[in-house]
């Protein structure tokens, strides 16, 4: 089939052709950027925290009338309060393991610092940034992270320290990502590092496979997997306990934990947010991402539907207008399939032109988004995917009116002339 | 004449119900989406203190070392260290000035059987209330002398007063916060600026209900209450005495009467920094004095997602308008015979143009009406989001009217091309073809 007469025919419908092409171009530009946004958000949400997340919950509480934590005596008192809580929690029937902790992955509460290979480096100019987790010998087991090199903490490693004590830990376990960043040969275990510009060395005793930093915001994206676990029980006017329950006993343990803690010591603040399952922490952390992905998805679907409806509308009109020409072509020997192909090819031509403009628009839109919204460059595969989608959409939308056109009987040509 | 056009338009729209419904729904979807996102954006980027924002400024200085410093390109830090905040505060070079930090206040109820709870607290200085026009229900703020004397005074918010004292005048009563007794000197009326501009970079309280308790900074610090956010610019050995540590944790606001006062204050700030450089405390000479709205945009307080959604919605509306143009054009060209007859019977081009614009306008108004319903639905969805601004998402009268303006403008733009095509059509060939 020659394209030439088709182009000649389209010249008579400039407005319609431009409108369809424009719509396809805009749809392509928005849809492939939207799908890229969906992909980045879903990718964020799907990255594993490194934790065994089932059967895990977190309790955050604050003491009332607690000692100040400024002198050794009151620090000892705070530590006694904390150990009393830990003992009570460990005695609960549904609990498997408990650790005190300062934060957990996906929780919006971070303690970050720098690591350097030399003593006394500038605080902001260390070799790497890292987020700290402080816990006792049960921290690894409770988090459910896997040790891949070196050893776990023992009860003898664990010290208690006031929240404001600025001394660095004498030994730590780091994530493999951080270990490899500091020691690219992969031999971090046993090496000495310096935290926060300190001159006292800290020894790396072990490496865990993977452990995410607490924050999920963009400021932490540079050191997302670079974490450090220190065997320190922090003493402050608040405490946080991460609790792993026996399989399937999460709800029962969460219900029992508030009464247990109040029974141990009623002078504390425990409110609605104090007891949180890890599933809730995860859904809170990523709620905005998921919401955005769903919204983008809905918008894409509606957009495609609207564009398809527009194509059906305009093509139907063309078919109605060209009834007689179609009759003439049929009378001169064109088969039904020829008429069908004619409209399909015509749509492919218009959609193709639209899609070409759309590719340019999509890339332009992506650049605007990179500039204004800290987004990354869209891989070309999204544009190609979008191209296929709009071309198929055009073909699907044109099929019904084209079928109607192919059913125009040849006799129409001879009638009413 | 308009009545006749309306009649014609309704008849024509009724003739092809599916096409009409499609046009109206397309337009409604586009309008619903853009009004929803725009309402949220407007809510988020609004002026928290419209009567005062032009006179409020946020001074910044930079105590960092020269590491990574590029003259003229490095922004000063968002918060201040204690000595600088106090020096600037005591200089009293602005009409009013206050420094502030956020804290978690642990409120201990009088009744033994109630459990203690947290309330958002602000540690600040005397001018805070007057400078920010915080309205009092009972009593008032404290004085600069109270600040220096570390008086255990507190101003509480209306919701806390309702909770603790059933809304009665509680001035003079004592409440226990973080294990210390505070005497109430004032109770605020409802006061929750959106966004909570004075908390920027001091903690994560952007929108939502206001703060619960306001305490003199030095008093709260002497009772060991800590700021929510601390950023240290040098190695720290002692964070207990934050006042002496190389750490930034205070925000400062000043009220300046006119632009001359702003220029004066900026040169005062520059002079202060030069003096600190001479003393060897500072290395960098950059300062900033942003106005309230400038500070909010510098802090990017509006979430990126909200802005992205507005982009998306308006892209969507654009496609909807293009689509409506196409459908209206198809409808109009199909009626070329009718137009030919009308023209032959004496209708002017202007009359035909008007007729088609009226038809487009009806589609627009119908689309706007349904779009309004969709926007209400969308905002209902937003209110069920967990974001702290969610409960504020309501369509106000301005946005309500704006919806119809958008709908009408969108549909009239969509109608222009078809109407023009209709009115330039020569009547004779159309009649001949019949």
Interface residues (C-beta under 8 A of the other chain):
Chain A: X15 X16 X19 X20 X22 X23 X26 X27 X29 X30 X34 X37 X62 X64 X65 X66 X68 X70 X108 X122 X123 X124 X125 X164 X166 X196 X197 X198 X268 X269 X270 X271 X284 X287 X288 X291 X292 X295 X296 X299 X302 X303 X306 X307 X309 X310 X313 X314 X316 X317 X320 X321 X369 X372 X373 X374
Chain B: X19 X22 X26 X29 X33 X65 X67 X68 X106 X108 X115 X116 X117 X118 X179 X204 X224 X232 X233 X234 X235 X236 X237 X238 X239 X240 X303 X304 X305 X307 X308 X309 X311 X312 X315 X316 X318 X319 X320 X322 X323 X325 X326 X327 X329 X330 X331 X333 X334 X385 X386 X387 X417 X421
